[in-house]
Amino acid sequence: MSNSSTWIAAPAAALALYVAWRMLATRERTRPAPINGVVGLIGNTPLIRINSLSEATGCEILAKVEYMNPGGSSKDRIALYLIEQAESHGELTPGGCIFEGTSGSTGISLAMVARAKGYTCHIVMPNDMAIEKSQLLERHGATVERVTPCSIVDTGHYVNVARQRAKEFSVDGQRGYFVDQFENPRNAEAHFRTTGPEILAQAGPFDAFVHGSGTGGTIAGVTYFLKPRMPGLKCFLADPQGSGLANKVNHGVMFAETEREGTRRRQQVDTLVEGVGLNRLTRNFATLFAGQRCLLDGAVSVSDQEAVAMSRWLMNKDGLFVGSSAAINCVAAVRIARRLGRGKRVVTILADSGQRHLTKFWNDDKMREMGYSVDCPESLDAFL
């Protein structure tokens, strides 16, 4: 190589090294910081298009995959928010114990966040919930108390037992903190501040939001956030059999067919779907009723058989392994999409995974024994 070519090549090599260094330095500056523990994983869940439902209805059916939260459900949001609010208001102090009555998912989320923050946790749940829920709670270090299902007016109801256990708690001067997810307005506030804004940012313009109600926190918080910001948006309740909420929304009267004289078989909400459906208005859900007007645009009742069929459809067609509450949301989303007409966009939530329902909802032998078909439907006409 001549001296002149060497002279030319040297600056070129130096420039290349400089450019590479600047790119690396820029990448270092823009690299996301490490997430701060397990609680840093809560929220910002993905929104997906459910291809089979979208193609079959001619609408775009989108679902926020809340079971991708670290605790496996949308309840992670309220667990973190309610605990942090309790800390900031002096209701929960170091060494305290967290108490809650839950069908399972909220308890798992509370146990996870409690352990991450150094608290103990005592969960009371009905003894007919899937056993893997109490097993997960125990693995998270929670004390689990399973009680016989009964009416909310009974002192033995799981929520009332949890409230009483919190009152009885006293260790080294510390008091128990009762979360009270059904009546605590911070529940809906958590979804107003997090879930609603995320949906709006991810989905863009859409026509309808569909979701079930257990505590009422998700549907109330998201509806209150979205409606003022999306003129023309319609919000619908997805309700399982045995629940009176659909009739309350559609007709103003709290009533379920299973309440008809001589028809009640097991308990007040007679459904295999866990975590949603009630025959009373929680404080969170009641906020959707302004005077005589309901902020929701209607409700869709979904049978247990339809929930089972939808779960098998989604696994067969989309590879989605969902739990019972996610399944009823998808049945209702299909019905709303067909009601609105082709070309519309409907958003719902996949609140739970099938992994928490292996011994019950996803146990084919058990479902057949109970009289349900576990075959994948041939078409969406099964959900008309």
Contacts in CASP RR format, 6 or more apart in sequence:
PFRMAT RR
TARGET T0000
AUTHOR 0000-0000-0000
METHOD contacts of the structure
MODEL  1
MSNSSTWIAAPAAALALYVAWRMLATRERTRPAPINGVVGLIGNTPLIRI
NSLSEATGCEILAKVEYMNPGGSSKDRIALYLIEQAESHGELTPGGCIFE
GTSGSTGISLAMVARAKGYTCHIVMPNDMAIEKSQLLERHGATVERVTPC
SIVDTGHYVNVARQRAKEFSVDGQRGYFVDQFENPRNAEAHFRTTGPEIL
AQAGPFDAFVHGSGTGGTIAGVTYFLKPRMPGLKCFLADPQGSGLANKVN
HGVMFAETEREGTRRRQQVDTLVEGVGLNRLTRNFATLFAGQRCLLDGAV
SVSDQEAVAMSRWLMNKDGLFVGSSAAINCVAAVRIARRLGRGKRVVTIL
ADSGQRHLTKFWNDDKMREMGYSVDCPESLDAFL
1 9 0 8 1.000
35 41 0 8 1.000
37 116 0 8 1.000
38 70 0 8 1.000
38 112 0 8 1.000
38 113 0 8 1.000
38 116 0 8 1.000
39 80 0 8 1.000
39 113 0 8 1.000
39 116 0 8 1.000
39 117 0 8 1.000
41 69 0 8 1.000
41 70 0 8 1.000
42 69 0 8 1.000
42 70 0 8 1.000
42 76 0 8 1.000
42 77 0 8 1.000
42 80 0 8 1.000
43 69 0 8 1.000
43 76 0 8 1.000
43 77 0 8 1.000
43 194 0 8 1.000
43 198 0 8 1.000
44 198 0 8 1.000
45 64 0 8 1.000
45 65 0 8 1.000
45 66 0 8 1.000
45 68 0 8 1.000
45 69 0 8 1.000
45 198 0 8 1.000
46 64 0 8 1.000
46 65 0 8 1.000
46 68 0 8 1.000
46 202 0 8 1.000
47 62 0 8 1.000
47 63 0 8 1.000
47 64 0 8 1.000
47 65 0 8 1.000
47 198 0 8 1.000
47 199 0 8 1.000
47 202 0 8 1.000
47 203 0 8 1.000
47 347 0 8 1.000
48 62 0 8 1.000
48 63 0 8 1.000
48 65 0 8 1.000
49 60 0 8 1.000
49 61 0 8 1.000
49 62 0 8 1.000
50 61 0 8 1.000
50 62 0 8 1.000
50 63 0 8 1.000
50 314 0 8 1.000
50 318 0 8 1.000
50 320 0 8 1.000
50 330 0 8 1.000
51 317 0 8 1.000
51 318 0 8 1.000
52 313 0 8 1.000
52 314 0 8 1.000
52 317 0 8 1.000
52 318 0 8 1.000
53 61 0 8 1.000
53 330 0 8 1.000
53 333 0 8 1.000
53 334 0 8 1.000
53 337 0 8 1.000
53 380 0 8 1.000
54 60 0 8 1.000
54 61 0 8 1.000
56 334 0 8 1.000
56 379 0 8 1.000
56 380 0 8 1.000
57 334 0 8 1.000
57 337 0 8 1.000
57 338 0 8 1.000
57 342 0 8 1.000
57 380 0 8 1.000
58 337 0 8 1.000
58 341 0 8 1.000
58 342 0 8 1.000
58 343 0 8 1.000
59 337 0 8 1.000
59 338 0 8 1.000
59 340 0 8 1.000
59 341 0 8 1.000
59 342 0 8 1.000
59 343 0 8 1.000
59 344 0 8 1.000
59 345 0 8 1.000
59 346 0 8 1.000
60 206 0 8 1.000
60 343 0 8 1.000
60 344 0 8 1.000
60 345 0 8 1.000
60 346 0 8 1.000
61 330 0 8 1.000
61 333 0 8 1.000
61 334 0 8 1.000
61 337 0 8 1.000
61 345 0 8 1.000
61 346 0 8 1.000
61 348 0 8 1.000
62 203 0 8 1.000
62 206 0 8 1.000
62 345 0 8 1.000
62 346 0 8 1.000
62 347 0 8 1.000
62 348 0 8 1.000
63 326 0 8 1.000
63 329 0 8 1.000
63 330 0 8 1.000
63 333 0 8 1.000
63 347 0 8 1.000
63 348 0 8 1.000
63 349 0 8 1.000
63 350 0 8 1.000
64 195 0 8 1.000
64 198 0 8 1.000
64 199 0 8 1.000
64 202 0 8 1.000
64 347 0 8 1.000
64 348 0 8 1.000
64 349 0 8 1.000
64 350 0 8 1.000
65 350 0 8 1.000
66 72 0 8 1.000
66 73 0 8 1.000
66 74 0 8 1.000
66 195 0 8 1.000
66 349 0 8 1.000
66 350 0 8 1.000
66 351 0 8 1.000
66 352 0 8 1.000
67 73 0 8 1.000
67 74 0 8 1.000
67 322 0 8 1.000
67 326 0 8 1.000
67 350 0 8 1.000
67 351 0 8 1.000
67 352 0 8 1.000
67 353 0 8 1.000
69 76 0 8 1.000
69 77 0 8 1.000
69 109 0 8 1.000
70 76 0 8 1.000
70 112 0 8 1.000
71 108 0 8 1.000
71 109 0 8 1.000
71 112 0 8 1.000
72 105 0 8 1.000
72 108 0 8 1.000
72 109 0 8 1.000
72 352 0 8 1.000
72 353 0 8 1.000
72 356 0 8 1.000
73 105 0 8 1.000
73 108 0 8 1.000
73 109 0 8 1.000
73 351 0 8 1.000
73 352 0 8 1.000
73 353 0 8 1.000
73 356 0 8 1.000
74 105 0 8 1.000
74 195 0 8 1.000
74 218 0 8 1.000
74 349 0 8 1.000
74 351 0 8 1.000
75 105 0 8 1.000
75 106 0 8 1.000
75 107 0 8 1.000
75 108 0 8 1.000
75 109 0 8 1.000
75 110 0 8 1.000
76 109 0 8 1.000
76 112 0 8 1.000
76 113 0 8 1.000
77 190 0 8 1.000
77 191 0 8 1.000
77 194 0 8 1.000
77 195 0 8 1.000
78 106 0 8 1.000
78 109 0 8 1.000
78 181 0 8 1.000
78 186 0 8 1.000
78 187 0 8 1.000
78 190 0 8 1.000
78 191 0 8 1.000
78 217 0 8 1.000
79 106 0 8 1.000
79 107 0 8 1.000
79 109 0 8 1.000
79 110 0 8 1.000
79 112 0 8 1.000
79 113 0 8 1.000
80 109 0 8 1.000
80 113 0 8 1.000
80 190 0 8 1.000
81 186 0 8 1.000
81 189 0 8 1.000
81 190 0 8 1.000
81 193 0 8 1.000
81 194 0 8 1.000
82 179 0 8 1.000
82 181 0 8 1.000
82 184 0 8 1.000
82 186 0 8 1.000
82 187 0 8 1.000
82 190 0 8 1.000
83 92 0 8 1.000
83 98 0 8 1.000
83 110 0 8 1.000
83 113 0 8 1.000
83 114 0 8 1.000
83 117 0 8 1.000
83 119 0 8 1.000
85 186 0 8 1.000
86 92 0 8 1.000
86 177 0 8 1.000
86 179 0 8 1.000
87 93 0 8 1.000
91 177 0 8 1.000
92 98 0 8 1.000
92 119 0 8 1.000
92 177 0 8 1.000
93 174 0 8 1.000
94 118 0 8 1.000
95 118 0 8 1.000
95 119 0 8 1.000
95 120 0 8 1.000
95 171 0 8 1.000
95 172 0 8 1.000
95 174 0 8 1.000
96 119 0 8 1.000
96 120 0 8 1.000
96 171 0 8 1.000
96 174 0 8 1.000
96 175 0 8 1.000
96 176 0 8 1.000
96 177 0 8 1.000
97 119 0 8 1.000
97 120 0 8 1.000
97 121 0 8 1.000
97 122 0 8 1.000
97 166 0 8 1.000
97 169 0 8 1.000
97 171 0 8 1.000
97 174 0 8 1.000
97 176 0 8 1.000
97 177 0 8 1.000
98 110 0 8 1.000
98 114 0 8 1.000
98 119 0 8 1.000
98 120 0 8 1.000
98 121 0 8 1.000
98 122 0 8 1.000
98 176 0 8 1.000
98 177 0 8 1.000
98 179 0 8 1.000
99 121 0 8 1.000
99 122 0 8 1.000
99 123 0 8 1.000
99 124 0 8 1.000
99 162 0 8 1.000
99 163 0 8 1.000
99 165 0 8 1.000
99 166 0 8 1.000
99 169 0 8 1.000
99 176 0 8 1.000
99 177 0 8 1.000
99 178 0 8 1.000
99 179 0 8 1.000
100 106 0 8 1.000
100 107 0 8 1.000
100 110 0 8 1.000
100 121 0 8 1.000
100 122 0 8 1.000
100 123 0 8 1.000
100 124 0 8 1.000
100 162 0 8 1.000
100 178 0 8 1.000
100 179 0 8 1.000
100 180 0 8 1.000
100 181 0 8 1.000
101 107 0 8 1.000
101 123 0 8 1.000
101 124 0 8 1.000
101 125 0 8 1.000
101 158 0 8 1.000
101 159 0 8 1.000
101 161 0 8 1.000
101 162 0 8 1.000
101 179 0 8 1.000
101 181 0 8 1.000
102 110 0 8 1.000
102 123 0 8 1.000
102 124 0 8 1.000
102 125 0 8 1.000
102 158 0 8 1.000
102 181 0 8 1.000
103 125 0 8 1.000
103 126 0 8 1.000
103 129 0 8 1.000
103 133 0 8 1.000
103 274 0 8 1.000
103 275 0 8 1.000
104 123 0 8 1.000
104 125 0 8 1.000
104 129 0 8 1.000
104 133 0 8 1.000
104 134 0 8 1.000
104 137 0 8 1.000
104 274 0 8 1.000
104 275 0 8 1.000
105 133 0 8 1.000
105 275 0 8 1.000
105 351 0 8 1.000
105 352 0 8 1.000
105 356 0 8 1.000
106 179 0 8 1.000
106 181 0 8 1.000
106 215 0 8 1.000
107 121 0 8 1.000
107 123 0 8 1.000
107 125 0 8 1.000
107 137 0 8 1.000
107 142 0 8 1.000
108 133 0 8 1.000
108 136 0 8 1.000
108 137 0 8 1.000
108 140 0 8 1.000
110 121 0 8 1.000
110 123 0 8 1.000
110 142 0 8 1.000
110 179 0 8 1.000
111 121 0 8 1.000
111 123 0 8 1.000
111 137 0 8 1.000
111 140 0 8 1.000
111 141 0 8 1.000
111 142 0 8 1.000
112 140 0 8 1.000
114 120 0 8 1.000
114 121 0 8 1.000
114 142 0 8 1.000
115 121 0 8 1.000
115 140 0 8 1.000
115 141 0 8 1.000
120 142 0 8 1.000
120 143 0 8 1.000
121 140 0 8 1.000
121 141 0 8 1.000
121 142 0 8 1.000
121 143 0 8 1.000
122 142 0 8 1.000
122 143 0 8 1.000
122 145 0 8 1.000
122 162 0 8 1.000
122 165 0 8 1.000
122 166 0 8 1.000
122 169 0 8 1.000
123 137 0 8 1.000
123 142 0 8 1.000
123 143 0 8 1.000
123 144 0 8 1.000
123 145 0 8 1.000
123 162 0 8 1.000
124 145 0 8 1.000
124 146 0 8 1.000
124 147 0 8 1.000
124 158 0 8 1.000
124 159 0 8 1.000
124 161 0 8 1.000
124 162 0 8 1.000
124 165 0 8 1.000
125 133 0 8 1.000
125 134 0 8 1.000
125 137 0 8 1.000
125 144 0 8 1.000
125 145 0 8 1.000
125 146 0 8 1.000
125 147 0 8 1.000
125 158 0 8 1.000
126 146 0 8 1.000
126 147 0 8 1.000
126 148 0 8 1.000
126 149 0 8 1.000
126 158 0 8 1.000
127 146 0 8 1.000
127 147 0 8 1.000
127 148 0 8 1.000
127 149 0 8 1.000
128 149 0 8 1.000
129 146 0 8 1.000
129 274 0 8 1.000
130 274 0 8 1.000
130 356 0 8 1.000
130 357 0 8 1.000
130 358 0 8 1.000
130 359 0 8 1.000
130 360 0 8 1.000
130 361 0 8 1.000
131 359 0 8 1.000
132 355 0 8 1.000
132 356 0 8 1.000
132 357 0 8 1.000
132 358 0 8 1.000
132 359 0 8 1.000
133 356 0 8 1.000
134 144 0 8 1.000
134 146 0 8 1.000
136 356 0 8 1.000
137 144 0 8 1.000
138 144 0 8 1.000
145 161 0 8 1.000
145 165 0 8 1.000
147 156 0 8 1.000
147 157 0 8 1.000
147 158 0 8 1.000
147 161 0 8 1.000
148 156 0 8 1.000
149 158 0 8 1.000
149 266 0 8 1.000
149 267 0 8 1.000
150 156 0 8 1.000
150 157 0 8 1.000
150 267 0 8 1.000
151 157 0 8 1.000
151 267 0 8 1.000
151 268 0 8 1.000
152 159 0 8 1.000
152 160 0 8 1.000
152 268 0 8 1.000
152 280 0 8 1.000
154 160 0 8 1.000
155 161 0 8 1.000
155 164 0 8 1.000
159 180 0 8 1.000
159 182 0 8 1.000
162 178 0 8 1.000
163 178 0 8 1.000
163 180 0 8 1.000
166 175 0 8 1.000
166 176 0 8 1.000
166 177 0 8 1.000
166 178 0 8 1.000
167 176 0 8 1.000
167 178 0 8 1.000
169 175 0 8 1.000
169 176 0 8 1.000
170 176 0 8 1.000
181 187 0 8 1.000
181 215 0 8 1.000
182 214 0 8 1.000
182 215 0 8 1.000
182 216 0 8 1.000
182 282 0 8 1.000
182 283 0 8 1.000
182 284 0 8 1.000
183 282 0 8 1.000
183 283 0 8 1.000
183 284 0 8 1.000
184 283 0 8 1.000
184 284 0 8 1.000
185 283 0 8 1.000
185 284 0 8 1.000
185 287 0 8 1.000
187 215 0 8 1.000
187 216 0 8 1.000
187 217 0 8 1.000
187 284 0 8 1.000
188 216 0 8 1.000
188 217 0 8 1.000
188 218 0 8 1.000
188 220 0 8 1.000
188 221 0 8 1.000
188 224 0 8 1.000
188 284 0 8 1.000
188 287 0 8 1.000
189 221 0 8 1.000
190 217 0 8 1.000
191 217 0 8 1.000
191 218 0 8 1.000
191 220 0 8 1.000
191 221 0 8 1.000
191 222 0 8 1.000
191 225 0 8 1.000
192 221 0 8 1.000
192 222 0 8 1.000
192 224 0 8 1.000
192 225 0 8 1.000
195 218 0 8 1.000
195 221 0 8 1.000
195 222 0 8 1.000
195 225 0 8 1.000
195 349 0 8 1.000
196 221 0 8 1.000
196 222 0 8 1.000
196 225 0 8 1.000
196 226 0 8 1.000
197 225 0 8 1.000
199 209 0 8 1.000
199 222 0 8 1.000
199 226 0 8 1.000
199 347 0 8 1.000
200 225 0 8 1.000
200 226 0 8 1.000
200 229 0 8 1.000
200 230 0 8 1.000
203 345 0 8 1.000
203 347 0 8 1.000
205 230 0 8 1.000
205 345 0 8 1.000
206 230 0 8 1.000
206 233 0 8 1.000
206 344 0 8 1.000
206 345 0 8 1.000
206 346 0 8 1.000
206 347 0 8 1.000
207 232 0 8 1.000
207 233 0 8 1.000
207 234 0 8 1.000
207 340 0 8 1.000
207 344 0 8 1.000
207 345 0 8 1.000
207 346 0 8 1.000
208 233 0 8 1.000
208 234 0 8 1.000
208 235 0 8 1.000
208 236 0 8 1.000
208 297 0 8 1.000
208 336 0 8 1.000
208 337 0 8 1.000
208 340 0 8 1.000
208 344 0 8 1.000
208 345 0 8 1.000
208 346 0 8 1.000
208 347 0 8 1.000
209 222 0 8 1.000
209 223 0 8 1.000
209 226 0 8 1.000
209 233 0 8 1.000
209 234 0 8 1.000
209 235 0 8 1.000
209 236 0 8 1.000
209 346 0 8 1.000
209 347 0 8 1.000
209 348 0 8 1.000
210 235 0 8 1.000
210 236 0 8 1.000
210 237 0 8 1.000
210 238 0 8 1.000
210 300 0 8 1.000
210 329 0 8 1.000
210 332 0 8 1.000
210 333 0 8 1.000
210 336 0 8 1.000
210 346 0 8 1.000
210 347 0 8 1.000
210 348 0 8 1.000
211 218 0 8 1.000
211 219 0 8 1.000
211 222 0 8 1.000
211 236 0 8 1.000
211 237 0 8 1.000
211 238 0 8 1.000
211 329 0 8 1.000
211 348 0 8 1.000
211 349 0 8 1.000
212 218 0 8 1.000
212 219 0 8 1.000
212 237 0 8 1.000
212 238 0 8 1.000
212 239 0 8 1.000
212 276 0 8 1.000
212 277 0 8 1.000
212 325 0 8 1.000
212 328 0 8 1.000
212 329 0 8 1.000
212 332 0 8 1.000
213 219 0 8 1.000
213 237 0 8 1.000
213 239 0 8 1.000
213 245 0 8 1.000
213 276 0 8 1.000
213 277 0 8 1.000
213 278 0 8 1.000
213 285 0 8 1.000
214 275 0 8 1.000
214 276 0 8 1.000
214 277 0 8 1.000
214 278 0 8 1.000
214 282 0 8 1.000
214 285 0 8 1.000
215 282 0 8 1.000
215 284 0 8 1.000
215 285 0 8 1.000
216 282 0 8 1.000
216 284 0 8 1.000
216 285 0 8 1.000
217 282 0 8 1.000
217 284 0 8 1.000
217 285 0 8 1.000
218 349 0 8 1.000
218 351 0 8 1.000
219 235 0 8 1.000
219 237 0 8 1.000
219 285 0 8 1.000
219 288 0 8 1.000
219 296 0 8 1.000
220 284 0 8 1.000
220 285 0 8 1.000
220 287 0 8 1.000
220 288 0 8 1.000
222 235 0 8 1.000
223 235 0 8 1.000
223 288 0 8 1.000
223 295 0 8 1.000
223 296 0 8 1.000
224 287 0 8 1.000
224 295 0 8 1.000
226 233 0 8 1.000
226 235 0 8 1.000
227 233 0 8 1.000
227 235 0 8 1.000
227 295 0 8 1.000
234 297 0 8 1.000
234 336 0 8 1.000
234 340 0 8 1.000
235 295 0 8 1.000
235 296 0 8 1.000
235 297 0 8 1.000
236 296 0 8 1.000
236 297 0 8 1.000
236 298 0 8 1.000
236 299 0 8 1.000
236 300 0 8 1.000
236 332 0 8 1.000
236 336 0 8 1.000
237 245 0 8 1.000
237 246 0 8 1.000
237 249 0 8 1.000
237 296 0 8 1.000
237 298 0 8 1.000
237 299 0 8 1.000
237 300 0 8 1.000
237 332 0 8 1.000
238 276 0 8 1.000
238 299 0 8 1.000
238 300 0 8 1.000
238 302 0 8 1.000
238 328 0 8 1.000
238 329 0 8 1.000
238 331 0 8 1.000
238 332 0 8 1.000
238 333 0 8 1.000
238 348 0 8 1.000
239 245 0 8 1.000
239 246 0 8 1.000
239 249 0 8 1.000
239 276 0 8 1.000
239 277 0 8 1.000
239 299 0 8 1.000
239 300 0 8 1.000
239 301 0 8 1.000
239 302 0 8 1.000
239 328 0 8 1.000
240 269 0 8 1.000
240 271 0 8 1.000
240 273 0 8 1.000
240 276 0 8 1.000
240 277 0 8 1.000
240 301 0 8 1.000
240 302 0 8 1.000
240 303 0 8 1.000
240 304 0 8 1.000
240 307 0 8 1.000
240 324 0 8 1.000
240 328 0 8 1.000
241 256 0 8 1.000
241 257 0 8 1.000
241 258 0 8 1.000
241 270 0 8 1.000
241 271 0 8 1.000
241 273 0 8 1.000
241 301 0 8 1.000
241 302 0 8 1.000
241 303 0 8 1.000
241 304 0 8 1.000
242 256 0 8 1.000
242 257 0 8 1.000
242 258 0 8 1.000
242 259 0 8 1.000
242 268 0 8 1.000
242 269 0 8 1.000
242 270 0 8 1.000
242 271 0 8 1.000
242 277 0 8 1.000
242 279 0 8 1.000
243 256 0 8 1.000
243 269 0 8 1.000
243 271 0 8 1.000
243 276 0 8 1.000
243 277 0 8 1.000
243 278 0 8 1.000
243 279 0 8 1.000
243 301 0 8 1.000
244 254 0 8 1.000
244 255 0 8 1.000
244 256 0 8 1.000
244 259 0 8 1.000
244 277 0 8 1.000
244 278 0 8 1.000
244 279 0 8 1.000
245 254 0 8 1.000
245 277 0 8 1.000
245 278 0 8 1.000
245 279 0 8 1.000
245 285 0 8 1.000
245 299 0 8 1.000
246 299 0 8 1.000
246 300 0 8 1.000
246 301 0 8 1.000
247 253 0 8 1.000
247 254 0 8 1.000
247 255 0 8 1.000
247 256 0 8 1.000
247 299 0 8 1.000
248 254 0 8 1.000
248 255 0 8 1.000
248 281 0 8 1.000
248 299 0 8 1.000
249 294 0 8 1.000
249 296 0 8 1.000
249 298 0 8 1.000
249 299 0 8 1.000
250 298 0 8 1.000
250 299 0 8 1.000
252 294 0 8 1.000
254 279 0 8 1.000
254 280 0 8 1.000
254 281 0 8 1.000
256 269 0 8 1.000
256 279 0 8 1.000
257 263 0 8 1.000
258 264 0 8 1.000
258 265 0 8 1.000
258 269 0 8 1.000
258 270 0 8 1.000
259 268 0 8 1.000
259 279 0 8 1.000
264 270 0 8 1.000
268 278 0 8 1.000
268 279 0 8 1.000
269 277 0 8 1.000
269 278 0 8 1.000
269 279 0 8 1.000
271 277 0 8 1.000
271 304 0 8 1.000
272 304 0 8 1.000
272 307 0 8 1.000
272 308 0 8 1.000
272 324 0 8 1.000
272 360 0 8 1.000
272 361 0 8 1.000
272 370 0 8 1.000
273 304 0 8 1.000
273 307 0 8 1.000
273 324 0 8 1.000
273 325 0 8 1.000
273 327 0 8 1.000
273 328 0 8 1.000
273 361 0 8 1.000
274 324 0 8 1.000
274 325 0 8 1.000
274 357 0 8 1.000
274 360 0 8 1.000
274 361 0 8 1.000
275 324 0 8 1.000
275 325 0 8 1.000
276 325 0 8 1.000
276 328 0 8 1.000
278 285 0 8 1.000
281 289 0 8 1.000
288 294 0 8 1.000
288 295 0 8 1.000
288 296 0 8 1.000
289 295 0 8 1.000
300 331 0 8 1.000
300 332 0 8 1.000
300 335 0 8 1.000
300 336 0 8 1.000
302 328 0 8 1.000
302 331 0 8 1.000
302 332 0 8 1.000
304 372 0 8 1.000
305 372 0 8 1.000
305 373 0 8 1.000
306 328 0 8 1.000
306 331 0 8 1.000
306 382 0 8 1.000
306 383 0 8 1.000
307 324 0 8 1.000
307 327 0 8 1.000
307 328 0 8 1.000
307 331 0 8 1.000
307 361 0 8 1.000
308 327 0 8 1.000
308 361 0 8 1.000
308 367 0 8 1.000
308 372 0 8 1.000
308 373 0 8 1.000
308 374 0 8 1.000
309 373 0 8 1.000
309 375 0 8 1.000
309 376 0 8 1.000
309 377 0 8 1.000
309 382 0 8 1.000
309 383 0 8 1.000
310 327 0 8 1.000
310 328 0 8 1.000
310 330 0 8 1.000
310 331 0 8 1.000
310 383 0 8 1.000
311 322 0 8 1.000
311 323 0 8 1.000
311 324 0 8 1.000
311 326 0 8 1.000
311 327 0 8 1.000
311 354 0 8 1.000
311 361 0 8 1.000
311 362 0 8 1.000
312 374 0 8 1.000
312 375 0 8 1.000
312 376 0 8 1.000
312 377 0 8 1.000
313 376 0 8 1.000
313 377 0 8 1.000
313 380 0 8 1.000
313 382 0 8 1.000
314 320 0 8 1.000
314 321 0 8 1.000
314 322 0 8 1.000
314 327 0 8 1.000
314 330 0 8 1.000
315 321 0 8 1.000
315 322 0 8 1.000
315 376 0 8 1.000
316 376 0 8 1.000
317 376 0 8 1.000
320 350 0 8 1.000
321 353 0 8 1.000
321 354 0 8 1.000
321 355 0 8 1.000
322 330 0 8 1.000
322 350 0 8 1.000
322 352 0 8 1.000
322 353 0 8 1.000
322 354 0 8 1.000
323 352 0 8 1.000
323 353 0 8 1.000
323 354 0 8 1.000
323 356 0 8 1.000
323 357 0 8 1.000
323 361 0 8 1.000
323 362 0 8 1.000
324 352 0 8 1.000
324 357 0 8 1.000
324 361 0 8 1.000
325 351 0 8 1.000
325 352 0 8 1.000
326 349 0 8 1.000
326 350 0 8 1.000
326 351 0 8 1.000
326 352 0 8 1.000
326 353 0 8 1.000
329 348 0 8 1.000
329 349 0 8 1.000
329 350 0 8 1.000
329 351 0 8 1.000
330 348 0 8 1.000
330 350 0 8 1.000
331 383 0 8 1.000
332 348 0 8 1.000
333 346 0 8 1.000
333 348 0 8 1.000
334 380 0 8 1.000
334 383 0 8 1.000
335 383 0 8 1.000
335 384 0 8 1.000
336 346 0 8 1.000
337 344 0 8 1.000
337 346 0 8 1.000
338 384 0 8 1.000
340 346 0 8 1.000
354 361 0 8 1.000
354 362 0 8 1.000
359 366 0 8 1.000
360 366 0 8 1.000
361 367 0 8 1.000
364 374 0 8 1.000
367 374 0 8 1.000
368 374 0 8 1.000
377 383 0 8 1.000
END
